[in-house]
């Protein structure tokens, strides 16, 4: 019987906080003997800065997406090397499947195609590898009833169904802000019935607990 698989989605903001990233990498490295890990990185501020500049020049959104993907892959390379991996960063879903087939551990990747969020990439990876859970490490404690960056009295929601989580996010979040799940990622998680843990990656012990499926501060999103 092989190692259980878990997918970890790292916010690009966490990758840019190198002190935090160093502790996260230590946690992930310590889990490799027990788990088969797929780590997906966001593009962070680098992706947004580049996309913003291209937008100011009138460059098409699809091409802005391509540059954002490259930024996420650069972050992926940084994390992979920190974990001691020199495996290629998958540039397509087929390349991801090849690494799964060959037993690469960890697999580290960023974006795959324009118009697709790295959250969707993480959901696709979780389905492909047969993950027991998807852990989303972000810069807030979980899913709130309102955007916590704008509403200090926002309430953390410890457990939600996938449909409930989508309703909360869609009703309380302005476009492009406080992204947790998008409809495409949710549709993949719904059909594969993969639970999602949303935790604050600035507390690496919460990430470790979530990877292990243990109770921790954050939000557990369960399939219907």
N, CA, C and O of each residue as an XYZ file, in Angstrom:
896
protein
N       0.847     -1.192      0.000
C       0.000      0.000      0.000
C       0.877      1.234      0.000
O       1.785      1.352      0.822
N       0.607      2.183     -0.940
C       1.439      3.359     -1.060
C       1.119      4.413     -0.022
O       0.193      4.268      0.776
N       1.895      5.464     -0.049
C       1.674      6.573      0.872
C       0.379      7.301      0.512
O       0.045      7.415     -0.667
N      -0.351      7.791      1.509
C      -1.524      8.607      1.205
C      -1.093      9.913      0.537
O      -0.051     10.478      0.870
N      -1.911     10.385     -0.413
C      -1.583     11.600     -1.164
C      -2.364     12.789     -0.617
O      -3.543     12.680     -0.279
N      -1.682     13.918     -0.538
C      -2.294     15.174     -0.113
C      -1.774     16.280     -1.032
O      -0.591     16.322     -1.369
N      -2.674     17.164     -1.425
C      -2.280     18.325     -2.229
C      -2.290     19.560     -1.336
O      -3.228     19.780     -0.571
N      -1.235     20.360     -1.443
C      -1.107     21.602     -0.678
C      -1.045     22.762     -1.655
O      -0.174     22.798     -2.524
N      -1.953     23.698     -1.522
C      -1.935     24.928     -2.328
C      -1.368     26.045     -1.464
O      -1.943     26.392     -0.433
N      -0.228     26.613     -1.890
C       0.413     27.713     -1.172
C       0.072     29.024     -1.850
O       0.329     29.190     -3.043
N      -0.498     29.954     -1.113
C      -0.724     31.291     -1.640
C       0.601     31.909     -2.076
O       1.623     31.734     -1.412
N       0.578     32.632     -3.196
C       1.787     33.320     -3.640
C       2.310     34.297     -2.601
O       3.513     34.548     -2.536
N       1.417     34.850     -1.788
C       1.852     35.772     -0.726
C       2.748     35.058      0.271
O       3.711     35.645      0.765
N       2.448     33.805      0.576
C       3.279     33.056      1.514
C       4.649     32.756      0.921
O       5.658     32.786      1.626
N       4.680     32.468     -0.374
C       5.962     32.184     -1.030
C       6.870     33.406     -0.958
O       8.090     33.272     -0.869
N       6.285     34.581     -0.997
C       7.080     35.822     -0.977
C       7.557     36.196      0.421
O       8.454     37.027      0.559
N       6.981     35.608      1.450
C       7.413     35.867      2.825
C       8.440     34.799      3.198
O       8.079     33.748      3.729
N       9.690     35.061      2.927
C      10.702     34.007      2.949
C      10.922     33.397      4.331
O      11.268     32.220      4.434
N      10.730     34.172      5.385
C      10.827     33.586      6.719
C       9.738     32.555      6.951
O       9.995     31.468      7.468
N       8.518     32.908      6.564
C       7.394     31.975      6.668
C       7.618     30.785      5.741
O       7.416     29.636      6.134
N       8.035     31.068      4.510
C       8.246     29.991      3.540
C       9.273     28.985      4.043
O       9.102     27.781      3.856
N      10.324     29.461      4.671
C      11.348     28.550      5.181
C      10.751     27.571      6.191
O      11.082     26.385      6.174
N       9.876     28.059      7.067
C       9.248     27.175      8.056
C       8.248     26.232      7.399
O       8.121     25.076      7.802
N       7.539     26.723      6.389
C       6.604     25.854      5.664
C       7.344     24.736      4.938
O       6.897     23.589      4.930
N       8.471     25.077      4.332
C       9.265     24.073      3.628
C       9.768     23.015      4.607
O       9.778     21.826      4.291
N      10.185     23.453      5.798
C      10.638     22.484      6.802
C       9.514     21.511      7.163
O       9.745     20.310      7.306
N       8.295     22.041      7.309
C       7.147     21.185      7.635
C       6.878     20.209      6.495
O       6.699     19.013      6.728
N       6.848     20.716      5.265
C       6.564     19.856      4.115
C       7.638     18.783      3.953
O       7.327     17.624      3.681
N       8.897     19.170      4.119
C       9.990     18.201      3.984
C       9.861     17.082      5.016
O      10.175     15.924      4.740
N       9.389     17.452      6.215
C       9.236     16.457      7.264
C       8.073     15.494      7.035
O       7.975     14.465      7.703
N       7.200     15.827      6.097
C       6.041     14.982      5.815
C       6.260     14.025      4.651
O       5.435     13.142      4.416
N       7.350     14.185      3.924
C       7.549     13.417      2.697
C       7.706     11.921      2.940
O       7.374     11.116      2.070
N       8.205     11.542      4.103
C       8.338     10.112      4.384
C       6.986      9.441      4.629
O       6.855      8.225      4.491
N       5.983     10.243      4.993
C       4.670      9.686      5.318
C       3.634      9.912      4.220
O       2.692      9.131      4.084
N       3.802     10.961      3.448
C       2.784     11.354      2.477
C       3.384     11.585      1.100
O       4.552     11.946      0.961
N       2.576     11.371      0.116
C       2.908     11.780     -1.242
C       2.307     13.164     -1.442
O       1.086     13.324     -1.428
N       3.163     14.160     -1.627
C       2.713     15.547     -1.654
C       2.759     16.126     -3.066
O       3.709     15.915     -3.820
N       1.712     16.857     -3.390
C       1.702     17.721     -4.567
C       1.530     19.133     -4.029
O       0.576     19.410     -3.302
N       2.445     20.026     -4.381
C       2.413     21.408     -3.905
C       2.158     22.322     -5.096
O       2.878     22.271     -6.094
N       1.133     23.156     -4.986
C       0.779     24.101     -6.042
C       0.991     25.505     -5.503
O       0.496     25.836     -4.426
N       1.723     26.340     -6.244
C       2.024     27.698     -5.783
C       1.274     28.730     -6.618
O       1.115     28.580     -7.830
N       0.822     29.773     -5.944
C       0.230     30.904     -6.632
C       1.289     31.852     -7.158
O       2.472     31.712     -6.848
N       0.859     32.815     -7.954
C       1.796     33.774     -8.555
C       2.118     34.967     -7.691
O       3.139     35.625     -7.895
N       1.251     35.260     -6.715
C       1.513     36.341     -5.768
C       1.564     37.719     -6.393
O       1.014     37.965     -7.467
N       2.243     38.612     -5.684
C       2.319     40.013     -6.123
C       3.063     40.155     -7.437
O       2.763     41.053     -8.223
N       4.034     39.278     -7.689
C       4.776     39.351     -8.943
C       3.819     39.199    -10.127
O       3.878     39.970    -11.085
N       2.954     38.216    -10.053
C       1.991     37.999    -11.131
C       1.065     39.195    -11.286
O       0.768     39.613    -12.405
N       0.606     39.751    -10.162
C      -0.314     40.884    -10.245
C       0.362     42.130    -10.784
O      -0.240     42.888    -11.544
N       1.614     42.345    -10.392
C       2.338     43.520    -10.909
C       2.535     43.416    -12.414
O       2.315     44.382    -13.145
N       2.943     42.257    -12.866
C       3.169     42.082    -14.297
C       1.865     42.208    -15.084
O       1.818     42.851    -16.133
N       0.807     41.581    -14.559
C      -0.483     41.667    -15.245
C      -0.985     43.103    -15.271
O      -1.547     43.557    -16.267
N      -0.776     43.817    -14.161
C      -1.204     45.209    -14.106
C      -0.482     46.073    -15.121
O      -1.091     46.924    -15.769
N       0.815     45.854    -15.259
C       1.579     46.630    -16.248
C       1.079     46.322    -17.657
O       0.864     47.235    -18.454
N       0.895     45.041    -17.963
C       0.424     44.671    -19.300
C      -0.978     45.218    -19.566
O      -1.295     45.607    -20.691
N      -1.818     45.247    -18.524
C      -3.157     45.817    -18.687
C      -3.071     47.288    -19.043
O      -3.845     47.782    -19.863
N      -2.122     47.993    -18.421
C      -1.971     49.423    -18.709
C      -1.492     49.676    -20.135
O      -1.644     50.774    -20.670
N      -0.914     48.646    -20.737
C      -0.442     48.753    -22.128
C      -1.470     48.181    -23.101
O      -1.211     48.107    -24.302
N      -2.609     47.784    -22.603
C      -3.660     47.268    -23.471
C      -3.447     45.853    -23.957
O      -4.059     45.443    -24.943
N      -2.583     45.088    -23.281
C      -2.313     43.709    -23.686
C      -3.505     42.824    -23.303
O      -4.099     43.004    -22.240
N      -3.845     41.884    -24.158
C      -5.016     41.025    -23.951
C      -4.927     40.259    -22.635
O      -3.841     39.883    -22.193
N      -6.091     40.033    -22.014
C      -6.142     39.345    -20.725
C      -5.560     37.934    -20.804
O      -4.927     37.472    -19.854
N      -5.768     37.252    -21.919
C      -5.212     35.904    -22.050
C      -3.693     35.932    -21.943
O      -3.092     35.035    -21.351
N      -3.071     36.965    -22.516
C      -1.615     37.084    -22.439
C      -1.178     37.517    -21.046
O      -0.102     37.137    -20.586
N      -2.007     38.309    -20.373
C      -1.726     38.624    -18.976
C      -1.724     37.342    -18.146
O      -0.887     37.162    -17.261
N      -2.670     36.459    -18.444
C      -2.731     35.168    -17.753
C      -1.457     34.356    -17.962
O      -0.957     33.722    -17.032
N      -0.932     34.378    -19.192
C       0.277     33.617    -19.506
C       1.432     34.102    -18.637
O       2.194     33.294    -18.108
N       1.564     35.424    -18.488
C       2.636     35.972    -17.660
C       2.412     35.594    -16.191
O       3.368     35.301    -15.474
N       1.151     35.600    -15.744
C       0.863     35.171    -14.379
C       1.235     33.718    -14.141
O       1.725     33.359    -13.070
N       0.998     32.887    -15.146
C       1.379     31.472    -15.054
C       2.892     31.340    -14.902
O       3.375     30.551    -14.091
N       3.634     32.119    -15.689
C       5.092     32.050    -15.582
C       5.566     32.467    -14.193
O       6.510     31.889    -13.655
N       4.905     33.479    -13.609
C       5.268     33.897    -12.254
C       5.001     32.771    -11.258
O       5.818     32.521    -10.371
N       3.861     32.092    -11.399
C       3.546     30.992    -10.481
C       4.534     29.843    -10.641
O       4.868     29.169     -9.666
N       4.998     29.619    -11.857
C       5.977     28.543    -12.073
C       7.344     28.908    -11.508
O       8.080     28.036    -11.045
N       7.684     30.189    -11.543
C       8.926     30.617    -10.904
C       8.845     30.371     -9.396
O       9.804     29.897     -8.786
N       7.698     30.695     -8.803
C       7.499     30.396     -7.381
C       7.576     28.895     -7.120
O       8.122     28.458     -6.108
N       7.024     28.115     -8.043
C       7.073     26.663     -7.895
C       8.514     26.159     -7.922
O       8.883     25.285     -7.138
N       9.312     26.701     -8.809
C      10.721     26.299     -8.878
C      11.440     26.640     -7.581
O      12.244     25.845     -7.095
N      11.162     27.811     -7.015
C      11.769     28.198     -5.752
C      11.430     27.188     -4.661
O      12.314     26.736     -3.933
N      10.156     26.836     -4.549
C       9.723     25.892     -3.511
C      10.312     24.504     -3.765
O      10.750     23.836     -2.829
N      10.323     24.068     -5.031
C      10.865     22.748     -5.353
C      12.331     22.644     -4.952
O      12.737     21.669     -4.320
N      13.120     23.644     -5.316
C      14.541     23.617     -4.978
C      14.747     23.642     -3.464
O      15.630     22.963     -2.940
N      13.920     24.435     -2.760
C      14.025     24.481     -1.298
C      13.719     23.131     -0.684
O      14.243     22.793      0.377
N      12.858     22.345     -1.356
C      12.526     20.997     -0.888
C      13.528     19.950     -1.377
O      13.382     18.763     -1.086
N      14.536     20.391     -2.114
C      15.560     19.473     -2.600
C      15.196     18.774     -3.890
O      15.843     17.795     -4.264
N      14.164     19.257     -4.586
C      13.721     18.614     -5.821
C      14.197     19.395     -7.039
O      14.050     20.615     -7.112
N      14.767     18.669     -7.988
C      15.148     19.267     -9.277
C      14.275     18.717    -10.409
O      14.607     18.879    -11.584
N      13.168     18.072    -10.058
C      12.246     17.568    -11.079
C      11.675     18.745    -11.868
O      11.493     19.826    -11.307
N      11.388     18.558    -13.155
C      10.797     19.638    -13.953
C       9.473     20.108    -13.362
O       8.730     19.317    -12.781
N       9.183     21.393    -13.511
C       7.890     21.924    -13.110
C       6.896     21.583    -14.215
O       7.082     22.031    -15.346
N       5.851     20.810    -13.936
C       4.912     20.426    -15.000
C       4.319     21.652    -15.697
O       3.873     22.601    -15.052
N       4.328     21.607    -17.023
C       3.778     22.698    -17.809
C       2.434     22.369    -18.410
O       1.838     23.203    -19.092
N       1.946     21.162    -18.168
C       0.650     20.746    -18.693
C       0.087     19.672    -17.777
O       0.789     19.123    -16.927
N      -1.194     19.386    -17.968
C      -1.836     18.340    -17.180
C      -1.202     16.987    -17.470
O      -1.069     16.167    -16.562
N      -0.811     16.737    -18.709
C      -0.172     15.460    -19.065
C       1.170     15.305    -18.378
O       1.521     14.212    -17.935
N       1.922     16.395    -18.287
C       3.212     16.320    -17.586
C       2.999     16.052    -16.094
O       3.790     15.351    -15.464
N       1.930     16.612    -15.539
C       1.584     16.303    -14.157
C       1.279     14.823    -14.007
O       1.757     14.179    -13.073
N       0.481     14.277    -14.926
C       0.136     12.852    -14.862
C       1.373     11.966    -14.979
O       1.457     10.925    -14.328
N       2.335     12.379    -15.812
C       3.576     11.604    -15.945
C       4.323     11.548    -14.617
O       4.812     10.491    -14.219
N       4.409     12.683    -13.935
C       5.120     12.694    -12.649
C       4.379     11.858    -11.611
O       5.004     11.192    -10.785
N       3.046     11.893    -11.652
C       2.273     11.040    -10.757
C       2.581      9.573    -11.048
O       2.793      8.784    -10.128
N       2.606      9.210    -12.340
C       2.849      7.820    -12.731
C       4.234      7.347    -12.311
O       4.418      6.187    -11.942
N       5.218      8.262    -12.370
C       6.592      7.886    -12.021
C       6.864      7.983    -10.523
O       7.965      7.663    -10.072
N       5.887      8.414     -9.761
C       6.052      8.452     -8.309
C       6.908      9.585     -7.795
O       7.498      9.468     -6.721
N       6.994     10.694     -8.542
C       7.763     11.856     -8.082
C       7.170     12.358     -6.764
O       5.952     12.484     -6.638
N       8.020     12.640     -5.793
C       7.564     13.128     -4.492
C       8.628     14.055     -3.891
O       9.715     13.589     -3.550
N       8.345     15.345     -3.756
C       7.065     15.995     -4.041
C       6.966     16.420     -5.511
O       7.975     16.602     -6.191
N       5.739     16.569     -5.975
C       5.482     17.236     -7.251
C       5.166     18.682     -6.921
O       4.318     18.955     -6.071
N       5.845     19.616     -7.588
C       5.610     21.044     -7.344
C       5.263     21.692     -8.677
O       5.977     21.513     -9.664
N       4.168     22.443     -8.706
C       3.757     23.089     -9.948
C       3.035     24.393     -9.664
O       2.579     24.654     -8.550
N       2.945     25.220    -10.736
C       2.197     26.468    -10.663
C       0.998     26.380    -11.580
O       0.281     25.379    -11.584
N       0.776     27.439    -12.369
C      -0.351     27.449    -13.292
C      -0.125     26.530    -14.474
O       1.003     26.141    -14.777
N      -1.236     26.185    -15.146
C      -1.145     25.288    -16.301
C      -1.646     25.933    -17.586
O      -1.040     25.746    -18.640
N      -2.739     26.688    -17.522
C      -3.250     27.263    -18.756
C      -4.006     28.556    -18.473
O      -4.523     28.731    -17.369
N      -4.082     29.469    -19.446
C      -4.778     30.740    -19.246
C      -6.237     30.526    -18.865
O      -6.889     29.587    -19.322
N      -6.733     31.425    -18.013
C      -8.122     31.360    -17.596
C      -8.398     30.371    -16.493
O      -9.552     30.159    -16.121
N      -7.355     29.762    -15.964
C      -7.510     28.717    -14.946
C      -6.724     29.133    -13.708
O      -5.518     29.364    -13.787
N      -7.393     29.228    -12.579
C      -6.725     29.625    -11.353
C      -5.830     28.505    -10.831
O      -6.009     27.339    -11.184
N      -4.867     28.871     -9.988
C      -4.036     27.832     -9.375
C      -4.845     27.029     -8.353
O      -4.454     25.913     -8.011
N      -5.961     27.570     -7.861
C      -6.859     26.772     -7.026
C      -7.474     25.647     -7.852
O      -7.607     24.520     -7.376
N      -7.850     25.961     -9.095
C      -8.360     24.919     -9.994
C      -7.275     23.893    -10.296
O      -7.551     22.694    -10.331
N      -6.045     24.348    -10.514
C      -4.931     23.425    -10.734
C      -4.794     22.487     -9.538
O      -4.596     21.284     -9.710
N      -4.897     23.030     -8.335
C      -4.779     22.208     -7.132
C      -5.911     21.181     -7.060
O      -5.685     20.034     -6.677
N      -7.128     21.592     -7.429
C      -8.259     20.664     -7.424
C      -8.062     19.554     -8.442
O      -8.325     18.387     -8.154
N      -7.597     19.919     -9.639
C      -7.322     18.921    -10.675
C      -6.227     17.954    -10.220
O      -6.334     16.744    -10.423
N      -5.179     18.495     -9.605
C      -4.088     17.651     -9.122
C      -4.580     16.699     -8.033
O      -4.193     15.531     -7.995
N      -5.442     17.215     -7.143
C      -5.975     16.373     -6.070
C      -6.780     15.216     -6.639
O      -6.672     14.085     -6.165
N      -7.589     15.498     -7.658
C      -8.368     14.435     -8.290
C      -7.446     13.440     -8.991
O      -7.645     12.229     -8.891
N      -6.438     13.951     -9.698
C      -5.559     13.076    -10.478
C      -4.747     12.134     -9.595
O      -4.541     10.972     -9.948
N      -4.288     12.629     -8.455
C      -3.423     11.819     -7.595
C      -4.234     10.998     -6.588
O      -3.669     10.202     -5.838
N      -5.554     11.190     -6.571
C      -6.379     10.489     -5.594
C      -6.123     10.966     -4.181
O      -6.010     10.165     -3.253
N      -6.030     12.292     -4.021
C      -5.667     12.862     -2.729
C      -6.741     12.633     -1.676
O      -7.936     12.652     -1.970
N      -6.295     12.416     -0.450
C      -7.224     12.289      0.670
C      -7.814     13.635      1.046
O      -8.934     13.711      1.551
N      -7.055     14.702      0.797
C      -7.543     16.032      1.108
C      -6.728     17.071      0.349
O      -5.609     16.808     -0.091
N      -7.312     18.252      0.206
C      -6.628     19.416     -0.356
C      -6.488     20.432      0.759
O      -7.474     20.809      1.394
N      -5.263     20.874      0.998
C      -4.995     21.866      2.038
C      -4.628     23.176      1.366
O      -3.659     23.246      0.610
N      -5.405     24.212      1.643
C      -5.147     25.526      1.079
C      -4.546     26.415      2.154
O      -5.222     26.794      3.111
N      -3.260     26.746      1.990
C      -2.562     27.611      2.938
C      -2.617     29.037      2.411
O      -2.071     29.341      1.351
N      -3.278     29.903      3.161
C      -3.462     31.278      2.740
C      -2.943     32.205      3.833
O      -2.176     31.770      4.691
N      -3.348     33.481      3.817
C      -2.836     34.441      4.797
C      -3.930     34.883      5.771
O      -3.756     35.851      6.511
N      -5.054     34.168      5.765
C      -6.104     34.379      6.773
C      -6.399     33.033      7.413
O      -5.942     31.995      6.935
N      -7.169     33.056      8.500
C      -7.347     31.849      9.296
C      -8.290     30.831      8.676
O      -8.332     29.688      9.130
N      -9.046     31.210      7.654
C      -9.983     30.298      7.020
C     -10.995     31.083      6.215
O     -10.702     32.181      5.743
N     -12.188     30.527      6.054
C     -13.259     31.211      5.340
C     -14.119     31.955      6.351
O     -14.555     31.393      7.355
N     -14.350     33.223      6.065
C     -15.134     34.082      6.948
C     -16.475     34.412      6.295
O     -16.667     34.248      5.091
N     -17.397     34.886      7.141
C     -18.688     35.304      6.604
C     -18.585     36.602      5.812
O     -19.470     36.929      5.022
N     -17.485     37.348      6.033
C     -17.198     38.558      5.271
C     -15.693     38.676      5.101
O     -14.931     38.004      5.796
N     -15.261     39.527      4.180
C     -13.834     39.706      3.919
C     -13.164     40.254      5.178
O     -13.453     41.383      5.574
N     -12.272     39.485      5.820
C     -11.666     39.937      7.080
C     -10.723     41.125      6.909
O     -10.451     41.840      7.874
N     -10.224     41.342      5.705
C      -9.340     42.493      5.488
C     -10.108     43.808      5.466
O      -9.527     44.883      5.613
N     -11.423     43.709      5.279
C     -12.267     44.902      5.206
C     -13.234     45.020      6.374
O     -13.770     46.095      6.642
N     -13.451     43.917      7.062
C     -14.427     43.896      8.155
C     -13.801     43.237      9.379
O     -13.753     42.010      9.458
N     -13.317     44.036     10.340
C     -12.657     43.468     11.533
C     -13.546     42.525     12.337
O     -13.042     41.670     13.066
N     -14.866     42.674     12.211
C     -15.772     41.813     12.965
C     -16.185     40.563     12.186
O     -17.118     39.866     12.586
N     -15.497     40.274     11.076
C     -15.816     39.079     10.283
C     -15.674     37.828     11.148
O     -14.781     37.746     11.991
N     -16.554     36.863     10.933
C     -16.604     35.664     11.769
C     -16.048     34.465     11.006
O     -16.470     34.176      9.886
N     -15.090     33.770     11.630
C     -14.513     32.570     11.035
C     -15.535     31.436     11.074
O     -16.176     31.197     12.098
N     -15.678     30.741      9.940
C     -16.631     29.638      9.830
C     -15.843     28.324      9.850
O     -15.159     28.021      8.873
N     -15.915     27.538     10.922
C     -15.040     26.372     11.071
C     -15.376     25.185     10.184
O     -14.497     24.377      9.885
N     -16.641     25.060      9.750
C     -17.025     23.902      8.939
C     -18.169     24.301      8.020
O     -19.155     24.895      8.456
N     -18.023     23.965      6.730
C     -19.020     24.300      5.727
C     -19.114     23.164      4.717
O     -18.147     22.436      4.492
N     -20.277     23.025      4.119
C     -20.354     22.189      2.928
C     -19.779     22.982      1.755
O     -19.614     24.198      1.846
N     -19.482     22.306      0.677
C     -18.932     22.986     -0.490
C     -19.907     24.036     -1.026
O     -19.501     25.143     -1.379
N     -21.175     23.688     -1.085
C     -22.182     24.644     -1.565
C     -22.281     25.849     -0.642
O     -22.388     26.984     -1.105
N     -22.246     25.603      0.664
C     -22.289     26.712      1.627
C     -21.077     27.611      1.471
O     -21.200     28.835      1.512
N     -19.900     27.008      1.293
C     -18.676     27.795      1.135
C     -18.765     28.692     -0.096
O     -18.392     29.864     -0.041
N     -19.254     28.147     -1.199
C     -19.383     28.953     -2.410
C     -20.361     30.100     -2.216
O     -20.112     31.214     -2.678
N     -21.479     29.836     -1.531
C     -22.455     30.903     -1.307
C     -21.863     32.015     -0.456
O     -22.069     33.194     -0.742
N     -21.131     31.646      0.586
C     -20.514     32.644      1.457
C     -19.514     33.485      0.673
O     -19.521     34.714      0.754
N     -18.658     32.811     -0.084
C     -17.615     33.521     -0.821
C     -18.221     34.425     -1.891
O     -17.812     35.578     -2.031
N     -19.186     33.915     -2.642
C     -19.776     34.699     -3.720
C     -20.557     35.894     -3.200
O     -20.617     36.926     -3.869
N     -21.158     35.778     -2.021
C     -21.990     36.861     -1.503
C     -21.199     37.894     -0.718
O     -21.688     39.000     -0.489
N     -19.975     37.550     -0.297
C     -19.251     38.442      0.606
C     -17.945     38.975      0.049
O     -17.256     39.746      0.717
N     -17.599     38.579     -1.153
C     -16.283     38.926     -1.678
C     -16.413     39.717     -2.968
O     -17.176     39.348     -3.861
N     -15.665     40.800     -3.059
C     -15.635     41.571     -4.284
C     -14.776     40.843     -5.311
O     -13.865     40.103     -4.940
N     -15.056     41.042     -6.602
C     -14.269     40.361     -7.639
C     -12.771     40.603     -7.466
O     -12.323     41.735     -7.284
N     -12.000     39.497     -7.528
C     -10.542     39.605     -7.471
C      -9.970     39.745     -6.078
O      -8.760     39.922     -5.930
N     -10.822     39.671     -5.026
C     -10.332     39.849     -3.671
C     -10.674     38.623     -2.834
O     -11.695     37.974     -3.059
N      -9.810     38.308     -1.864
C     -10.073     37.261     -0.874
C     -10.478     35.957     -1.564
O     -11.461     35.322     -1.181
N      -9.719     35.571     -2.571
C     -10.063     34.366     -3.331
C      -9.765     33.114     -2.529
O      -8.663     32.959     -2.003
N     -10.737     32.222     -2.430
C     -10.564     30.931     -1.792
C     -10.863     29.814     -2.780
O     -10.021     28.959     -3.053
N     -12.090     29.841     -3.311
C     -12.531     28.831     -4.266
C     -13.198     29.531     -5.442
O     -13.809     30.587     -5.281
N     -13.079     28.946     -6.603
C     -13.808     29.447     -7.756
C     -14.722     28.326     -8.256
O     -14.511     27.163     -7.914
N     -15.732     28.662     -9.059
C     -16.717     27.644     -9.458
C     -16.113     26.422    -10.157
O     -16.576     25.302     -9.941
N     -15.089     26.622    -10.990
C     -14.498     25.490    -11.694
C     -13.811     24.545    -10.706
O     -13.983     23.328    -10.768
N     -13.027     25.130     -9.790
C     -12.376     24.300     -8.775
C     -13.413     23.565     -7.941
O     -13.240     22.388     -7.623
N     -14.491     24.258     -7.588
C     -15.536     23.643     -6.780
C     -16.203     22.477     -7.504
O     -16.536     21.467     -6.884
N     -16.400     22.614     -8.814
C     -17.041     21.531     -9.567
C     -16.169     20.276     -9.561
O     -16.687     19.160     -9.508
N     -14.860     20.454     -9.615
C     -13.943     19.312     -9.580
C     -13.977     18.655     -8.199
O     -14.034     17.431     -8.083
N     -13.941     19.484     -7.158
C     -13.971     18.950     -5.794
C     -15.288     18.260     -5.500
O     -15.328     17.277     -4.759
N     -16.370     18.771     -6.080
C     -17.685     18.160     -5.851
C     -17.743     16.761     -6.463
O     -18.223     15.823     -5.828
N     -17.254     16.624     -7.691
C     -17.356     15.314     -8.344
C     -16.386     14.299     -7.744
O     -16.655     13.098     -7.744
N     -15.255     14.791     -7.231
C     -14.267     13.872     -6.656
C     -14.444     13.675     -5.152
O     -13.826     12.795     -4.553
N     -15.310     14.519     -4.541
C     -15.632     14.404     -3.124
C     -14.395     14.500     -2.241
O     -14.215     13.713     -1.311
N     -13.555     15.470     -2.546
C     -12.318     15.682     -1.777
C     -12.544     16.800     -0.764
O     -12.928     17.903     -1.153
N     -12.317     16.544      0.529
C     -12.456     17.606      1.531
C     -11.326     18.629      1.409
O     -10.226     18.310      0.958
N     -11.621     19.862      1.819
C     -10.662     20.959      1.710
C     -10.456     21.587      3.086
O     -11.414     21.928      3.779
N      -9.207     21.729      3.461
C      -8.853     22.444      4.686
C      -8.284     23.803      4.281
O      -7.355     23.871      3.476
N      -8.833     24.876      4.832
C      -8.319     26.227      4.589
C      -7.692     26.712      5.888
O      -8.381     26.849      6.899
N      -6.374     26.976      5.866
C      -5.651     27.352      7.081
C      -4.742     28.541      6.801
O      -4.453     28.873      5.652
N      -4.308     29.161      7.867
C      -3.366     30.280      7.773
C      -1.949     29.716      7.708
O      -1.452     29.149      8.681
N      -1.302     29.876      6.550
C       0.031     29.330      6.364
C       1.107     30.042      7.153
O       2.236     29.559      7.231
N       0.779     31.184      7.742
C       1.749     31.857      8.608
C       1.904     31.138      9.948
O       2.729     31.517     10.779
N       1.101     30.104     10.141
C       1.215     29.219     11.305
C       1.468     27.811     10.767
O       0.525     27.034     10.615
N       2.717     27.472     10.479
C       3.018     26.190      9.808
C       2.490     24.967     10.545
O       2.222     23.942      9.918
N       2.334     25.054     11.865
C       1.806     23.910     12.609
C       0.364     23.609     12.194
O      -0.076     22.462     12.268
N      -0.361     24.623     11.764
C      -1.732     24.398     11.285
C      -1.710     23.673      9.940
O      -2.545     22.807      9.678
N      -0.763     24.029      9.107
C      -0.608     23.322      7.832
C      -0.316     21.849      8.080
O      -0.918     20.980      7.449
N       0.600     21.566      8.989
C       0.940     20.170      9.270
C      -0.273     19.408      9.801
O      -0.530     18.278      9.385
N      -1.014     20.024     10.714
C      -2.199     19.359     11.256
C      -3.214     19.077     10.157
O      -3.823     18.008     10.137
N      -3.404     20.027      9.239
C      -4.363     19.842      8.156
C      -3.928     18.728      7.213
O      -4.752     17.916      6.790
N      -2.633     18.684      6.878
C      -2.133     17.601      6.022
C      -2.430     16.250      6.666
O      -2.750     15.287      5.970
N      -2.326     16.177      7.976
C      -2.573     14.925      8.695
C      -4.065     14.668      8.922
O      -4.448     13.613      9.426
N      -4.902     15.638      8.547
C      -6.332     15.460      8.745
C      -6.774     15.669     10.173
O      -7.823     15.168     10.580
N      -5.979     16.412     10.952
C      -6.287     16.650     12.358
C      -7.046     17.967     12.521
O      -7.015     18.834     11.648
N      -7.715     18.090     13.643
C      -8.449     19.325     13.936
C      -7.462     20.460     14.174
O      -6.463     20.281     14.870
N      -7.737     21.622     13.599
C      -6.879     22.784     13.771
C      -7.692     24.033     13.514
O      -8.836     23.949     13.066
N      -7.115     25.198     13.794
C      -7.802     26.461     13.512
C      -7.869     26.641     12.005
O      -6.845     26.587     11.323
N      -9.050     26.852     11.493
C      -9.237     27.017     10.061
C     -10.652     26.647      9.683
O     -11.544     26.633     10.532
N     -10.863     26.346      8.410
C     -12.176     25.952      7.915
C     -12.057     24.621      7.184
O     -11.190     24.448      6.328
N     -12.932     23.689      7.526
C     -13.017     22.416      6.823
C     -14.229     22.496      5.891
O     -15.359     22.698      6.337
N     -13.972     22.335      4.596
C     -15.041     22.325      3.599
C     -15.262     20.876      3.186
O     -14.372     20.232      2.631
N     -16.456     20.374      3.464
C     -16.735     18.952      3.230
C     -17.638     18.775      2.022
O     -18.483     19.629      1.755
N     -17.473     17.679      1.286
C     -18.356     17.405      0.143
C     -19.791     17.204      0.610
O     -20.034     16.772      1.737
N     -20.741     17.522     -0.271
C     -22.150     17.259      0.050
C     -22.374     15.747      0.124
O     -23.492     15.301      0.383
